Amino acid sequence: MEQFQHISPQETKARLDKGEIKVVDIRDDQSFELGHIPKSFHLSNGTVTQFMNENDFDTPVVVCCYHGISSQQAAQYLIHQGFEQVYSMDGGFEAWRGLYKFSTGN
């Protein structure tokens, strides 16, 4: 069985800037609205089907949560759904926020 991989916020940003990955944010609605990684998709139980319908299974996906803990379970879930390259971003959104500006809205 495939396993998710770990990725740093710096590597995430580099690959996002090149358009190589999709970032999904699994934090709650209010936290996502207050700020998130640019172009990230708010992934929840209610939007997971939409995400799977809109993205190919060979699209590399980076999962972001608050601190990089719960994203590991979500990343493994996406592997089980058939995504081939899934990463959990180490340190989560808090690490990203410490390094980079973030957007409110898209």
C-alpha distances in whole Angstrom, upper triangle without the diagonal:
4,7,10,13,16,19,23,26,27,25,24,28,28,25,26,30,29,27,24,22,22,22,22,24,23,26,29,32,34,33,31,35,36,34,31,29,31,30,27,26,26,23,24,23,26,25,21,22,25,22,20,23,24,21,19,15,16,18,17,17,19,19,22,23,26,25,22,21,20,18,15,15,16,13,10,12,12,9,9,12,11,12,11,12,13,15,17,20,22,25,25,28,30,29,29,33,34,34,34,36,34,36,37,36,35
4,7,9,13,16,20,22,24,21,20,24,24,21,23,26,25,24,20,18,19,19,19,21,21,24,27,29,32,30,29,32,34,31,28,26,28,26,24,23,24,21,22,22,25,23,20,21,23,20,18,21,22,19,17,13,13,15,14,14,15,16,19,21,24,23,19,19,18,16,13,13,14,11,9,11,10,7,8,11,10,10,8,9,9,12,14,17,19,22,22,25,27,26,26,30,31,30,31,33,31,32,34,33,32
4,6,10,13,17,19,21,19,18,22,22,20,21,25,24,23,20,17,18,18,17,19,19,22,25,27,30,28,26,30,31,29,25,24,26,25,22,22,22,20,21,21,24,23,19,21,23,20,18,22,22,19,18,15,14,15,13,13,13,13,16,18,21,20,16,15,15,13,10,11,12,9,7,10,10,7,9,12,11,10,9,9,8,9,11,14,15,19,19,22,24,23,23,27,28,27,28,30,29,30,32,31,30
4,7,10,13,16,18,15,14,18,19,17,18,21,21,20,17,14,14,14,14,16,16,19,22,24,27,24,23,27,28,25,22,20,22,21,19,18,19,17,19,19,22,21,17,20,21,18,17,20,20,17,17,14,13,13,11,10,9,10,13,15,18,17,13,13,13,10,8,9,9,6,6,9,9,7,10,12,12,10,9,7,5,5,7,10,12,15,15,18,20,19,19,23,24,24,24,26,25,26,28,28,27
4,7,10,13,15,12,12,16,16,15,16,20,19,19,16,14,14,14,15,16,17,19,23,25,27,25,23,27,27,25,21,19,21,21,19,19,20,18,21,22,25,23,20,22,23,20,19,23,22,19,18,16,15,14,11,10,9,10,13,15,17,16,12,13,14,11,9,12,12,8,9,13,12,10,14,16,15,12,11,8,6,5,6,9,10,14,14,17,19,17,18,21,22,21,22,25,24,25,28,28,27
4,7,10,12,10,10,14,15,14,15,18,19,19,16,14,15,13,14,15,16,18,22,24,26,23,22,25,25,22,19,17,20,20,18,19,20,18,21,23,25,23,21,24,24,21,21,24,24,21,21,18,17,16,12,11,9,10,11,13,15,13,9,11,13,10,9,12,13,10,11,15,14,13,17,18,18,15,14,11,9,5,5,6,6,10,11,14,16,14,14,18,18,18,19,22,21,23,26,26,25
4,7,8,6,7,10,11,10,12,15,16,16,13,12,13,12,13,14,16,18,22,24,25,22,20,24,24,20,17,15,17,18,16,18,19,18,21,23,26,23,21,24,24,21,21,24,23,20,20,19,17,15,12,11,8,10,10,13,15,13,10,13,14,11,11,15,14,12,14,17,16,15,19,20,19,16,15,11,10,6,6,5,6,9,10,13,14,12,12,16,16,15,16,19,18,21,23,24,23
4,5,5,6,9,10,11,12,14,16,16,15,13,14,13,15,15,17,18,22,24,24,21,20,23,22,19,16,14,16,18,16,18,20,20,22,25,27,25,24,27,26,23,24,27,25,22,23,22,20,18,14,13,10,11,11,13,14,12,10,13,15,13,13,17,17,14,17,20,19,19,22,23,23,20,19,15,13,9,9,6,5,8,9,11,12,9,9,13,13,11,13,16,16,19,22,23,22
4,6,5,6,9,10,10,12,14,15,14,13,13,11,13,13,16,16,20,21,22,18,17,20,19,16,13,10,13,15,13,16,17,18,21,24,26,24,23,26,25,22,23,26,24,22,23,22,21,18,15,13,10,11,9,12,12,11,10,14,16,13,15,18,17,15,19,21,19,20,24,24,24,21,20,16,14,11,10,6,7,8,8,9,10,7,6,9,10,8,9,12,12,15,18,20,19
4,5,5,6,9,10,11,13,14,14,13,15,13,16,16,19,20,23,25,25,21,20,23,22,18,15,12,14,16,15,19,20,21,25,28,29,27,26,29,28,24,26,28,26,23,24,24,22,19,16,15,12,14,13,16,16,15,14,18,20,17,18,21,20,18,22,24,22,23,26,27,26,22,21,18,16,13,13,10,10,11,12,12,13,10,8,11,11,8,9,13,14,17,20,22,20
4,5,5,6,8,10,11,12,11,11,13,12,15,16,19,20,24,25,26,23,21,24,23,20,17,13,15,16,15,18,20,21,24,27,28,26,24,27,26,22,24,26,24,21,21,21,19,16,13,13,10,13,13,16,18,16,14,18,19,16,17,20,19,17,20,22,20,20,24,24,23,19,18,14,14,11,12,9,10,12,13,14,15,12,11,14,15,12,13,16,16,18,22,23,21
4,6,5,6,8,10,10,9,8,9,8,12,13,16,17,21,22,23,20,18,20,20,17,13,10,11,12,11,14,16,17,21,24,25,22,21,24,23,19,20,23,21,18,19,18,17,14,11,10,7,10,10,13,15,15,13,16,17,14,15,18,17,14,18,20,17,18,22,22,21,17,17,13,12,9,10,7,10,12,11,11,14,11,9,13,14,12,12,14,13,16,19,19,18
4,5,5,6,9,10,10,9,11,10,13,14,18,19,22,22,23,20,18,20,19,16,13,9,10,11,11,15,17,19,22,25,26,23,23,25,24,20,22,24,22,19,21,21,19,16,13,13,10,13,12,15,17,16,15,19,20,17,19,22,20,18,21,23,21,22,25,25,24,20,20,16,15,13,13,10,12,13,13,12,14,12,9,12,13,10,9,11,11,13,17,18,16
4,6,5,7,9,9,10,12,12,16,17,21,22,25,26,27,24,21,23,23,19,16,13,13,14,14,18,20,22,25,28,29,26,25,27,26,22,24,26,23,20,21,21,19,16,13,14,12,15,15,19,20,20,18,22,23,20,21,24,22,20,23,25,22,23,26,26,25,21,20,16,16,14,15,13,15,16,16,16,18,15,12,15,16,13,12,14,15,17,20,21,19
4,5,5,6,5,6,9,10,14,16,19,21,25,25,26,24,21,23,24,20,16,13,13,13,13,16,19,20,23,26,27,24,22,24,23,19,20,22,20,17,17,17,15,12,10,11,10,13,14,18,20,20,18,21,22,18,19,22,20,17,20,22,19,20,23,23,21,17,16,13,13,12,14,12,15,17,16,16,19,17,14,17,18,15,14,16,16,18,21,21,18
4,5,5,6,6,7,8,12,14,17,19,22,22,23,21,18,20,20,17,13,10,9,9,10,13,16,17,21,24,24,21,20,22,21,17,19,21,18,15,17,17,16,12,10,10,10,12,13,17,19,19,18,21,21,18,19,22,19,17,21,22,19,20,23,22,21,18,17,14,14,13,14,12,15,17,15,15,17,16,13,15,17,15,13,14,13,14,17,17,14
4,5,8,9,11,11,15,17,21,22,25,25,25,23,20,22,22,18,15,11,10,10,12,15,19,20,24,27,27,24,24,26,23,20,22,23,20,18,19,20,19,15,14,14,13,16,16,20,21,22,21,24,25,21,23,25,23,21,24,25,23,24,27,26,25,21,21,18,18,16,18,16,18,19,18,17,19,17,14,16,18,15,13,14,13,14,18,18,15
4,5,8,11,13,16,19,22,24,27,27,28,26,23,25,25,21,18,15,13,12,14,17,20,22,25,28,29,25,24,26,24,20,22,23,20,17,18,19,17,14,12,14,14,17,18,22,24,24,23,26,26,22,24,26,24,21,24,26,22,23,27,25,24,20,19,16,17,17,19,17,20,21,20,20,22,20,17,20,21,18,16,17,17,18,21,21,18
4,6,8,10,14,17,20,22,25,25,26,24,21,23,24,20,17,13,12,10,12,14,18,19,23,25,25,22,21,22,20,17,18,19,16,14,14,16,14,11,10,11,12,16,17,20,23,24,22,25,25,21,22,24,22,19,23,23,20,21,24,23,21,17,17,15,15,15,18,17,20,21,20,19,22,21,18,20,22,19,17,18,17,17,20,19,16
4,7,10,14,17,20,22,25,26,27,25,22,24,25,22,18,15,14,12,13,15,18,19,22,25,25,22,20,22,20,17,17,19,16,13,13,14,11,8,7,9,11,14,16,20,23,23,21,23,23,19,20,22,20,17,20,21,18,18,21,20,18,15,14,11,12,13,15,15,18,21,19,19,22,21,18,21,23,20,19,20,19,19,22,21,18
4,7,10,13,16,19,22,22,24,22,19,21,23,19,16,12,12,10,10,12,15,15,19,21,22,18,17,19,17,14,14,16,14,11,11,12,10,7,5,6,7,10,13,16,19,20,17,20,20,16,17,19,16,14,17,18,14,15,19,17,16,12,12,10,10,10,12,12,16,18,16,16,20,18,16,19,21,19,18,19,17,18,20,19,17
4,7,10,13,16,19,19,21,19,16,18,20,17,13,11,10,8,7,8,11,11,15,18,18,15,14,15,14,10,12,14,11,9,11,11,11,7,6,5,6,9,11,14,17,19,16,19,18,14,16,17,14,12,16,16,13,14,17,16,15,12,13,11,10,10,12,12,16,18,15,15,18,18,15,18,21,19,17,18,16,16,18,16,14
4,7,10,12,15,16,18,16,13,15,17,14,10,8,9,7,5,6,9,9,13,16,17,14,13,16,14,11,13,15,13,11,14,14,14,10,9,6,5,6,7,11,14,15,13,16,15,11,14,15,12,11,15,15,12,15,18,16,17,13,14,12,10,9,10,9,13,14,11,11,15,15,12,15,18,17,15,16,13,13,15,15,13
4,6,9,12,13,15,13,11,14,16,13,10,9,10,9,5,5,6,6,9,12,13,11,10,13,12,9,11,14,13,12,14,14,15,12,11,7,6,5,6,9,12,14,12,14,13,9,12,13,10,10,13,13,11,14,16,15,16,13,15,13,10,10,10,10,14,15,11,11,15,15,13,15,19,18,17,17,14,14,15,14,13
4,6,9,10,12,10,7,11,12,11,8,8,11,10,6,6,5,6,8,12,13,11,11,15,14,12,14,17,16,15,18,18,19,16,14,10,9,6,5,6,9,12,11,13,11,8,12,13,10,11,14,14,13,16,18,17,18,16,18,16,13,12,10,10,13,13,9,8,12,13,12,13,17,17,16,16,13,13,13,13,13
4,7,9,11,10,8,12,14,13,10,12,14,14,10,9,6,5,6,9,11,10,10,14,14,12,14,17,17,17,19,18,20,18,16,12,11,7,6,5,8,11,11,11,8,7,11,11,8,10,13,12,12,15,17,16,18,16,19,17,14,13,11,12,14,14,10,10,13,15,14,15,18,20,19,19,16,16,16,15,16
4,7,8,6,6,10,11,10,9,12,15,15,11,11,8,8,8,11,13,13,13,17,17,15,18,21,20,20,23,22,24,21,20,16,13,10,8,5,7,10,11,11,9,9,13,13,11,13,16,16,16,19,20,20,22,20,23,21,17,16,13,13,15,13,10,9,11,14,14,14,17,19,18,18,15,15,14,14,16
4,6,6,6,9,10,11,11,14,16,17,14,12,9,9,8,11,12,12,14,17,17,16,19,22,21,22,25,25,26,24,23,19,17,14,12,9,9,13,14,14,12,13,16,16,14,16,19,18,18,22,22,22,24,23,25,24,20,19,17,17,18,17,13,12,14,17,17,16,19,21,21,20,16,16,14,14,17
4,6,5,6,9,10,11,14,16,16,13,11,8,10,9,12,11,12,14,17,16,16,19,21,20,21,25,25,27,24,23,20,18,15,14,12,12,16,17,18,16,16,19,19,16,19,22,20,20,24,24,23,25,24,27,25,22,21,19,19,21,19,16,14,16,19,18,17,21,22,21,19,16,14,12,12,14
4,5,5,6,9,11,14,16,17,15,14,11,13,12,15,15,15,18,21,20,20,23,25,24,25,28,28,30,27,26,22,20,18,15,13,12,16,18,19,17,17,21,21,19,21,24,23,23,27,28,26,29,27,30,28,25,24,21,20,22,19,16,14,15,18,18,16,19,21,20,18,15,14,11,12,15
4,5,5,7,8,12,14,15,13,13,10,12,13,16,16,16,18,21,20,19,23,25,23,24,27,27,28,25,24,20,18,15,12,10,9,13,15,16,15,15,19,19,17,19,23,22,22,25,26,26,28,26,28,26,23,21,18,17,18,16,13,10,11,15,14,12,16,18,17,15,12,12,10,11,14
4,5,5,6,9,11,12,10,10,7,10,11,15,15,14,16,19,17,16,20,22,20,20,24,24,26,22,21,18,16,13,11,10,10,14,15,17,15,14,18,19,16,18,21,20,20,23,25,24,25,23,26,24,20,19,17,16,18,16,13,10,12,15,13,12,16,17,16,14,11,10,8,9,11
4,5,7,11,12,13,11,11,9,13,14,17,16,15,18,21,19,18,22,23,21,22,26,27,28,25,24,21,19,17,14,14,14,17,19,20,19,18,22,22,20,22,25,24,23,27,28,27,28,26,29,27,24,23,21,19,21,19,16,13,15,18,16,14,18,19,17,15,11,9,6,7,10
4,7,11,12,14,13,14,12,15,16,20,19,19,21,24,22,21,25,26,25,25,28,29,30,27,25,22,20,18,15,14,13,16,18,20,19,19,23,24,21,23,26,26,25,28,30,29,31,28,30,28,25,23,21,19,21,18,15,12,13,16,14,12,15,17,15,13,10,8,6,8,12
4,7,9,11,10,12,11,14,16,20,20,18,20,23,21,20,23,25,23,23,26,27,27,24,22,19,17,15,12,12,12,15,16,19,18,17,21,22,20,21,25,24,23,26,28,27,29,26,28,25,22,21,19,16,18,16,13,9,11,13,11,9,13,14,12,9,6,5,5,7,10
4,6,8,7,9,9,12,14,18,18,16,18,21,19,17,20,22,20,20,23,23,24,20,19,16,13,12,9,10,10,13,14,17,16,15,18,20,17,18,22,21,20,23,25,24,25,23,24,22,19,17,16,13,15,14,11,7,10,12,9,9,12,13,11,9,6,6,6,8,9
4,6,6,9,10,13,16,20,20,17,18,21,19,17,20,22,19,18,21,22,21,18,16,13,11,11,9,11,12,14,14,17,17,15,18,20,17,17,21,21,19,22,25,24,24,21,22,19,17,15,14,12,14,13,10,8,11,11,8,9,12,11,9,8,5,6,9,10,9
4,6,9,11,14,17,21,21,18,19,21,19,16,20,21,18,17,20,22,21,18,16,14,13,13,12,14,16,18,18,21,20,18,21,23,20,19,23,23,21,23,26,25,25,22,23,20,18,17,17,15,17,17,14,12,14,15,11,11,15,14,10,9,6,6,8,8,7
4,7,10,12,16,19,19,15,16,18,16,13,16,17,14,14,17,19,19,15,14,12,12,13,12,15,17,19,19,22,21,18,21,22,19,18,22,21,19,21,24,22,22,19,21,19,17,17,17,15,19,19,16,14,17,17,14,15,18,17,14,13,10,9,10,9,6
4,7,9,13,16,16,13,13,16,14,11,14,16,13,13,16,17,17,14,13,10,9,9,9,12,14,16,16,18,17,14,17,18,15,15,19,18,16,19,21,19,20,17,19,17,15,14,14,13,16,16,13,11,15,16,13,14,17,17,14,14,10,10,11,10,8
4,6,9,13,12,9,10,12,10,8,11,13,11,11,14,16,17,14,13,10,10,10,10,12,15,17,16,18,16,14,17,17,14,14,17,16,14,17,19,17,18,16,18,17,14,15,15,14,18,18,15,13,17,18,16,17,20,20,18,17,14,12,13,11,10
4,6,10,10,8,9,12,11,9,13,14,13,14,17,18,19,16,16,13,12,10,10,10,13,16,16,17,15,13,16,16,13,14,17,16,14,18,19,17,19,17,20,19,16,16,15,15,18,18,14,13,16,18,16,17,20,21,19,18,14,13,12,11,11
4,7,8,6,6,9,9,7,10,13,12,13,16,16,18,15,15,11,11,9,10,10,13,16,15,16,13,11,14,13,10,11,14,12,11,15,16,14,16,14,18,17,14,14,14,15,18,18,14,14,17,19,18,19,22,23,21,21,17,17,16,15,15
4,5,5,6,9,10,10,12,14,15,15,18,18,20,18,18,15,14,12,12,11,14,17,16,16,13,12,15,13,10,13,15,12,12,16,16,14,17,16,20,19,16,17,16,17,20,20,16,16,19,21,20,21,24,25,24,23,20,19,18,17,17
4,6,6,8,10,11,12,14,15,16,19,18,21,20,20,17,17,14,15,14,17,20,19,18,14,14,16,14,11,14,15,12,12,16,15,13,17,17,20,20,18,19,18,20,22,22,19,19,22,24,24,25,28,29,28,27,24,23,22,20,21
4,6,7,8,10,12,13,14,16,19,19,22,21,21,18,19,16,17,17,19,22,21,21,17,17,19,17,14,17,18,15,15,18,18,15,18,18,22,22,20,21,20,22,25,25,21,21,24,26,25,26,29,30,28,28,24,22,21,19,19
4,6,5,6,9,10,11,12,16,16,19,17,18,15,16,14,15,16,19,21,20,21,17,16,18,17,13,15,17,14,13,17,17,14,16,16,19,20,17,19,19,20,23,24,20,19,23,25,23,24,27,28,26,25,22,20,19,17,17
4,5,5,6,9,10,11,13,13,16,15,16,13,14,12,14,15,18,21,19,19,16,14,16,14,11,12,14,11,9,13,13,10,13,12,16,17,14,16,16,18,22,23,19,19,23,24,23,24,28,28,27,26,23,22,21,19,19
4,5,5,6,9,10,12,13,16,15,17,15,17,16,18,19,22,25,23,23,19,18,19,17,14,15,16,13,11,14,14,10,13,13,17,18,17,19,20,22,25,26,23,23,27,28,26,28,31,31,30,29,26,25,24,21,20
4,5,5,6,9,12,13,16,15,17,15,17,16,18,19,22,25,23,24,21,19,21,19,16,17,18,15,13,16,17,13,15,14,18,18,17,19,20,22,25,26,23,22,26,27,25,27,30,30,28,27,24,22,22,19,17
4,5,5,6,9,10,13,11,13,11,13,12,15,17,20,22,20,21,18,16,18,17,13,14,16,13,10,14,15,11,13,11,15,15,14,16,17,18,22,23,20,20,24,24,22,24,27,27,25,25,22,20,20,18,16
4,6,5,7,8,11,10,12,11,14,14,17,19,22,24,22,22,19,17,18,17,13,13,15,12,9,12,12,9,9,9,12,14,13,16,17,20,23,25,22,22,26,27,25,27,30,29,28,28,25,24,24,22,20
4,6,8,10,13,12,15,14,17,17,20,22,25,27,25,26,23,21,22,21,17,17,18,16,13,15,15,12,12,12,15,17,16,19,21,23,26,28,25,25,29,29,27,29,33,32,30,30,26,25,25,22,20
4,7,10,12,10,13,13,15,16,19,21,24,27,25,26,23,20,22,21,18,17,19,17,14,16,17,14,14,12,15,16,16,18,20,22,25,27,24,23,27,28,25,27,30,29,27,27,24,22,22,20,17
4,6,8,7,10,9,13,14,17,20,23,25,23,24,22,19,20,20,16,15,17,15,12,14,15,12,11,9,12,12,13,15,18,19,23,25,22,22,26,26,24,26,29,28,26,26,23,22,23,21,18
4,5,5,9,10,14,16,19,22,26,27,24,25,23,20,20,20,17,16,17,16,12,13,14,11,10,8,9,11,12,15,18,20,24,26,24,24,28,28,26,28,31,30,28,28,26,25,26,24,22
4,5,8,9,13,14,18,21,25,25,22,23,21,18,18,18,15,13,14,13,9,9,11,9,6,4,6,8,10,13,16,19,22,25,23,24,28,27,25,28,31,29,28,29,27,27,28,26,24
4,6,9,13,15,19,22,25,26,23,24,23,19,19,19,17,14,15,15,12,11,13,12,9,6,5,7,10,13,16,18,22,25,23,24,28,27,25,28,30,28,27,29,27,27,28,27,24
4,6,10,13,16,19,23,23,21,22,21,17,18,19,16,13,15,15,11,12,14,13,11,7,7,7,9,11,14,16,19,22,20,21,25,24,22,25,27,25,24,25,23,23,25,23,20
4,7,10,13,17,20,20,17,19,19,15,15,16,14,11,13,14,11,11,14,13,12,8,7,5,6,8,11,12,16,19,17,18,22,20,19,22,24,22,21,23,21,22,24,23,20
4,6,10,13,17,17,14,16,15,11,12,14,11,8,11,12,9,10,13,12,12,8,9,6,5,6,9,10,14,16,14,15,19,18,16,19,22,20,20,21,19,19,21,20,18
4,6,10,13,14,11,13,13,9,10,12,10,8,11,12,10,11,15,15,14,11,12,9,6,5,6,6,10,12,10,12,15,14,13,16,18,17,17,18,16,17,19,19,18
4,7,10,11,9,10,9,6,8,10,7,6,10,11,9,11,14,14,15,12,13,11,7,6,5,6,9,11,8,10,13,13,12,15,17,17,17,18,16,17,18,18,17
4,7,8,7,9,9,6,9,11,9,9,13,13,13,15,18,17,19,16,17,14,11,9,6,6,8,9,5,6,10,10,9,12,14,15,14,15,13,15,16,16,16
4,6,6,7,6,5,9,10,9,10,14,14,14,17,19,19,21,18,20,18,14,12,9,8,9,8,5,6,9,10,10,12,14,16,16,16,14,16,16,17,18
4,6,8,8,8,11,13,13,14,17,17,18,20,22,23,24,22,23,21,17,15,11,10,10,8,5,5,6,9,10,10,12,14,15,16,14,16,16,18,19
4,6,8,8,10,13,13,14,16,18,19,20,22,23,25,22,23,21,17,14,10,9,7,5,4,6,6,7,10,11,12,14,15,17,16,18,19,21,22
4,6,6,7,10,10,11,13,15,16,17,19,20,22,19,20,17,14,10,7,6,5,5,4,8,9,9,11,13,14,15,16,18,17,19,20,22,22
4,5,6,8,9,10,12,14,15,16,18,20,21,20,20,18,15,12,8,9,8,8,8,11,12,12,14,16,17,19,20,22,20,22,23,24,25
4,5,6,7,9,10,11,13,15,16,17,19,18,19,18,14,12,9,10,11,11,9,12,13,14,16,17,19,21,21,23,21,22,22,23,24
4,6,5,6,9,10,10,12,14,15,17,15,16,14,10,9,6,7,9,10,8,10,13,13,14,16,18,19,19,21,19,20,21,21,21
4,5,5,6,9,10,11,13,14,16,14,15,13,10,8,5,8,9,11,10,13,15,15,16,19,20,21,22,24,22,23,24,25,25
4,5,5,6,9,10,11,13,15,14,15,14,11,11,9,12,13,14,13,16,18,18,19,22,23,24,25,26,24,25,26,26,26
4,5,5,6,9,10,11,13,12,14,13,9,10,8,11,13,15,13,15,17,18,18,21,23,23,23,24,22,23,23,23,23
4,5,5,6,9,10,11,9,11,9,6,6,6,10,12,14,13,15,18,18,18,21,22,23,23,24,22,23,24,24,23
4,5,5,6,9,10,9,11,10,8,9,9,13,14,17,16,18,21,21,21,24,26,26,26,28,26,27,28,27,26
4,5,5,6,9,9,11,12,10,11,11,15,17,19,17,19,22,23,23,25,27,28,28,29,26,27,27,26,26
4,5,5,7,6,9,9,7,10,11,14,17,19,17,19,22,22,22,24,27,26,26,27,25,25,26,24,23
4,5,5,5,6,8,7,10,11,15,17,20,19,21,24,24,23,26,28,28,28,29,27,28,29,28,26
4,5,7,9,11,10,13,14,18,20,23,21,24,27,27,26,29,31,31,31,32,30,30,31,30,29
4,6,9,11,11,14,16,19,22,24,22,24,27,27,26,29,32,31,31,32,29,29,29,28,26
4,6,9,10,14,16,19,22,25,23,25,28,28,27,30,32,31,31,32,29,30,30,29,27
4,6,7,10,13,16,19,22,20,22,25,25,24,27,29,28,27,29,26,26,28,26,24
4,6,10,13,16,19,22,21,23,26,25,24,27,29,28,28,29,27,28,30,28,26
4,7,10,13,16,19,18,20,23,22,21,24,26,24,24,26,24,25,27,26,24
4,7,10,13,16,15,17,20,19,18,21,23,22,22,24,22,23,25,24,23
4,6,9,12,11,14,17,15,15,18,20,19,19,21,20,21,23,23,22
4,6,9,8,11,14,13,13,16,17,17,18,20,18,20,22,22,22
4,6,6,8,11,9,9,13,14,13,14,16,15,18,20,21,20
4,6,9,10,8,9,12,13,13,15,17,17,19,22,23,23
4,7,6,5,8,10,10,11,13,15,15,18,20,22,22
4,5,6,7,9,10,11,12,14,13,15,17,18,19
4,5,5,6,8,10,10,11,9,12,13,15,16
4,5,5,6,9,10,11,11,14,15,17,19
4,5,5,7,9,11,11,15,17,19,20
4,5,5,6,8,8,12,14,16,17
4,5,5,6,7,10,12,15,16
4,6,8,10,13,16,19,20
4,7,9,13,16,19,19
4,6,10,13,16,16
4,7,10,13,13
4,7,10,10
4,6,7
4,7
4
